[in-house]
């Protein structure tokens, strides 16, 4: 019988082999240095992007945007192919409109729960947003106030998710080994590779993150250290050309390790594969939350395509916006400033 780690991570051996064959020095550290340099170069240049997120149990989501610089950006959110939201930031200002009231507006609205309270004037602003009007807040750009408490779960704020992908990759670099793809490795199996392989003529380098094997409950007596995290399910590839990031692909793959989840944790997973994935992740997330882990594992396929990097892009505020306080929305508006000043 094959060792468990070979069953859990079919590509792990080939990636480690690739790492050992790429020359002198530490190839993983070299890959990290190269990718970080590409992220840094890309993040300071103007660009267009298309972000796609297909999560288990949720409609497919697309964010199309333009980045002129750090404080001038615009984006459109589409859900299941239908426009849902537009956002423009320029200097201190933020303008937002929703295409009618819906789940996205409700999900981004602050709730009067004792912790986040709808600010004065929030009712008229919500009325305008619900009617599809542009609302402009002259001091609402969340990028200006990155010191504020602006944490949110992945999937709650699609524009933040889309514009923060390069930072997200940096977070993954800190928790998973990285190697440059080598399809000449003796154990490379194309059928186990979910992502496109760049041709030799493309000038593109693909960097892959290495998944660790799933932990076993018995290894730590059922302690929280034995709980799987996103890194145990994540497949991620980052494409770099001419020193710039051009594409990021991620798949949180639970279906491929369902047998190992059942074996390692002694649980039964009934139903269809999709039902088994939902049941397994619900059980894992329940324990993670009970033990104080704030972030939950979100099963999804994500892609970010970056193009027209360094080209001239200009972002302008809409001319027909009404003025209002957009702190009625999470991570936006003047309340972000107040949050940043609290310590």
Buried (B, 14 or more C-beta within 10 A) or exposed (E): EEEBBEBBBBBBBBBBBBBEEBEEEEBBEBBBEBBBEBBEBBBEBBBBBBBBBBBBEBBEBBBBBBBBEEBBBBBBBBBEEEBBBBBBBBEBBBBBBBBEBBEBBEEBBBEEEEEEEBBEEBEBBBEBBBEEBBBBBBBBBBBBBEEBEBEEEBBEBBBBBBBBBBEBBBEBBEEBBBBBBBEEBEBBEEEEBEBEBBEEEEEBBBBBBBBBBBBBBEEEEEEEEBBBBBBBBBBBBBBBBEEBBBBBBBBBBBEBBBEBBBBBBEEEBEEEEEEBBBBBBEBBBEBBEEEEBEEBBBBBBBBBBBEEBEEEBEBEBBEEBEEBBBBBBBBBBBBBBEBBEEE
